[in-house]
Every structure is written in C-alpha cells, then in structure tokens.
Amino acid sequence: MTDEKDNIIVIKDIYKYFGDVKALNGVSMSVERGKVVVVIGPSGSGKSTMLRCINHLENPTQGDIWIDGEKLTGAPKQLNAVRAEIGMVFQLFNLFPHLTALENITLAQKVVRGRSKAEATEIALEQLQRVGIPEKADAYPRKLSGGQQQRVAIARALAMNPKIMLFDEPTSALDPEMIKEVLDVMLDLAREGMTMVCVSHEMGFARSAADEIIFMDDGLIVEHTTPHGLFNDPQHDRTKLFLSQILQH
C-alpha cells in the first residue's frame, strides 16, 4: 500500500449484504491522516454500515479495508490490535450504568491497554477535563444529562489514544439544547488534528468542521467533495434534492 501512505483509512469496493438487503453496493473511499470527513445521506443509505465496517463491527461481504497501512479484511490475527487504534462513539452512549463516569473511562484502558489503575485514572481525569465535565468524575450515568453522557463516551474513546475517531450520529439521541455541547467537543478535536469520520445530520457542523463531505444514497457514495462544493455546487440531482429537503427545516 505504498501509494496510500498519507491515507490512514482506505476502503476498496466494499459490499455488505444483510440477507436480501444490500446495505453497501461497492463503496470505495479514503481518508487522509488528520482530516475530518462527514458522511451525510438519508436513512438507510448505508452511512452507519460503512462506519461499522471500518472497525469491523460489521464484516464486509466483499472488498478490502486498510487502517494505517494494515489490511483489516481477512486478517483476524491483527484485528484487535488495529481496532484498538480506533475510537468509536455511538448514537446511544453505551455507558455501564453501575460504573461512575471515571470508572467507565478507566475500564478499557486497564483491560485493553494494560494500564495501571493510577495511570488510567490520571488519563481519565485529563479526558474529562478535555470534554468539559471534570466535576462529573464520580457521577453515575443516571445522574448525567444526555449531552454529559455522550461527552463521557467521547472521553472514554479518547482515553485509549486512538489514531482515528468514528462518530455514528452522536447527537441524534440528544435534546436540542444538548447538541451544541457535544458538537463543540467534536469541533475542538477537529482543530487538534484528530482524524475523524462522522455520520451526522448536523449540517452546521459539517460546514464548519469537515475537510470533506460524503453524500451517500442507496448503498453508494454519490458525491465526495468539500463542504463548499457540496453546499454551493452539488453535482448530482440526488444530492440537490436531499439538500433542498434538509436545508428547508
């Protein structure tokens, strides 16, 4: 993969079938190190499936994926090592309800990274500071707002020192007033140079944070361009229709 040295994610001709449903129909794309790519499109277009294939939460039916030069498809031996370099933030926060925010962030560090309790705790506190809620370290998830829970989930992913962060509609389960606090954290990460792939409906975030935007429909990448190109000069009728519908609201 010498020709892909600047691309930390490379996807080549990925297909994914769920029974008779073709979720992905031959998707190819790459993400440069340090870039922010926002993926948009209607429900059922394959956005989340593509994201889940990147870290092999879903196994592609066909095609290949490389992460930082390591081929992920067909290589189960190195799968866990490569996946440890990828942070994933889901629509639902997936926090352990019986653990405090601090304990949620230290658990995987100790299990996967082999860190001591003291080191894991120090890193967890740093990340809670980074996402703006250091005072919530000892709070249980039920005592946190949705926005705070999502920020704990982001801190948990960041504590693993990932090379890549994947976000699967991280604000869609939040009340409107909580969306900004999560997007602000993501904007900070973008400014810091974190490689990010974000499936999102937040067009303001896409405009301000994305280096590139991918529009998907029917399991295909219809358009892969810059924010300016997408919003000011979309090339495909399907893209124009989608934008006309969502930008009215």
Solvent accessible surface area in square Angstrom, and as a share of the most:
residue,aa,sasa,rsa
1,M,83,0.37
2,T,123,0.71
3,D,119,0.62
4,E,27,0.12
5,K,157,0.66
6,D,90,0.47
7,N,30,0.15
8,I,1,0.01
9,I,0,0.00
10,V,3,0.02
11,I,3,0.01
12,K,88,0.37
13,D,71,0.37
14,I,2,0.01
15,Y,53,0.20
16,K,23,0.10
17,Y,78,0.30
18,F,88,0.37
19,G,73,0.70
20,D,146,0.76
21,V,96,0.55
22,K,118,0.50
23,A,14,0.11
24,L,0,0.00
25,N,40,0.20
26,G,21,0.20
27,V,1,0.00
28,S,63,0.40
29,M,13,0.06
30,S,37,0.24
31,V,0,0.00
32,E,73,0.33
33,R,124,0.45
34,G,29,0.28
35,K,67,0.28
36,V,3,0.02
37,V,0,0.00
38,V,0,0.00
39,V,0,0.00
40,I,1,0.00
41,G,0,0.00
42,P,31,0.20
43,S,105,0.68
44,G,79,0.76
45,S,2,0.01
46,G,7,0.07
47,K,8,0.04
48,S,38,0.24
49,T,20,0.12
50,M,1,0.01
51,L,0,0.00
52,R,73,0.27
53,C,1,0.01
54,I,0,0.00
55,N,11,0.06
56,H,19,0.09
57,L,65,0.32
58,E,38,0.17
59,N,99,0.51
60,P,20,0.13
61,T,74,0.43
62,Q,101,0.45
63,G,26,0.25
64,D,44,0.23
65,I,0,0.00
66,W,36,0.13
67,I,3,0.01
68,D,44,0.23
69,G,51,0.49
70,E,82,0.37
71,K,83,0.35
72,L,1,0.01
73,T,15,0.08
74,G,83,0.80
75,A,22,0.17
76,P,106,0.66
77,K,203,0.86
78,Q,60,0.27
79,L,32,0.16
80,N,117,0.60
81,A,68,0.52
82,V,11,0.06
83,R,76,0.28
84,A,20,0.15
85,E,43,0.19
86,I,15,0.07
87,G,5,0.05
88,M,25,0.11
89,V,1,0.01
90,F,50,0.21
91,Q,76,0.34
92,L,114,0.57
93,F,31,0.13
94,N,87,0.45
95,L,22,0.11
96,F,93,0.39
97,P,93,0.59
98,H,126,0.56
99,L,31,0.15
100,T,15,0.09
101,A,0,0.00
102,L,32,0.16
103,E,76,0.34
104,N,2,0.01
105,I,0,0.00
106,T,8,0.05
107,L,66,0.33
108,A,31,0.24
109,Q,0,0.00
110,K,75,0.32
111,V,113,0.65
112,V,85,0.49
113,R,73,0.27
114,G,62,0.60
115,R,37,0.14
116,S,66,0.43
117,K,150,0.63
118,A,80,0.62
119,E,80,0.36
120,A,0,0.00
121,T,34,0.20
122,E,107,0.48
123,I,27,0.13
124,A,0,0.00
125,L,79,0.39
126,E,96,0.43
127,Q,15,0.06
128,L,0,0.00
129,Q,116,0.51
130,R,94,0.34
131,V,2,0.01
132,G,44,0.43
133,I,3,0.02
134,P,52,0.32
135,E,121,0.54
136,K,52,0.22
137,A,11,0.09
138,D,113,0.59
139,A,21,0.16
140,Y,77,0.29
141,P,9,0.06
142,R,177,0.65
143,K,145,0.62
144,L,12,0.06
145,S,38,0.24
146,G,16,0.16
147,G,0,0.00
148,Q,36,0.16
149,Q,35,0.16
150,Q,0,0.00
151,R,32,0.12
152,V,0,0.00
153,A,4,0.03
154,I,0,0.00
155,A,0,0.00
156,R,43,0.16
157,A,10,0.08
158,L,3,0.02
159,A,0,0.00
160,M,23,0.10
161,N,85,0.44
162,P,12,0.07
163,K,87,0.37
164,I,0,0.00
165,M,0,0.00
166,L,0,0.00
167,F,0,0.00
168,D,14,0.07
169,E,27,0.12
170,P,1,0.01
171,T,6,0.04
172,S,55,0.35
173,A,46,0.36
174,L,17,0.08
175,D,76,0.39
176,P,110,0.69
177,E,130,0.58
178,M,37,0.17
179,I,33,0.17
180,K,135,0.57
181,E,48,0.22
182,V,0,0.00
183,L,22,0.11
184,D,52,0.27
185,V,13,0.07
186,M,1,0.00
187,L,32,0.16
188,D,62,0.32
189,L,2,0.01
190,A,19,0.15
191,R,174,0.63
192,E,104,0.47
193,G,39,0.38
194,M,28,0.13
195,T,4,0.02
196,M,0,0.00
197,V,0,0.00
198,C,0,0.00
199,V,0,0.00
200,S,4,0.03
201,H,89,0.40
202,E,45,0.20
203,M,23,0.10
204,G,51,0.49
205,F,6,0.03
206,A,0,0.00
207,R,125,0.45
208,S,80,0.51
209,A,12,0.09
210,A,12,0.09
211,D,60,0.31
212,E,39,0.17
213,I,0,0.00
214,I,0,0.00
215,F,0,0.00
216,M,0,0.00
217,D,27,0.14
218,D,100,0.52
219,G,1,0.01
220,L,78,0.39
221,I,41,0.21
222,V,37,0.21
223,E,11,0.05
224,H,74,0.33
225,T,35,0.20
226,T,70,0.41
227,P,20,0.12
228,H,130,0.58
229,G,16,0.16
230,L,0,0.00
231,F,26,0.11
232,N,89,0.46
233,D,84,0.44
234,P,23,0.14
235,Q,119,0.53
236,H,84,0.37
237,D,114,0.59
238,R,77,0.28
239,T,0,0.00
240,K,95,0.40
241,L,93,0.46
242,F,12,0.05
243,L,10,0.05
244,S,53,0.34
245,Q,87,0.38
246,I,49,0.25
247,L,80,0.40
248,Q,140,0.62
249,H,187,0.83
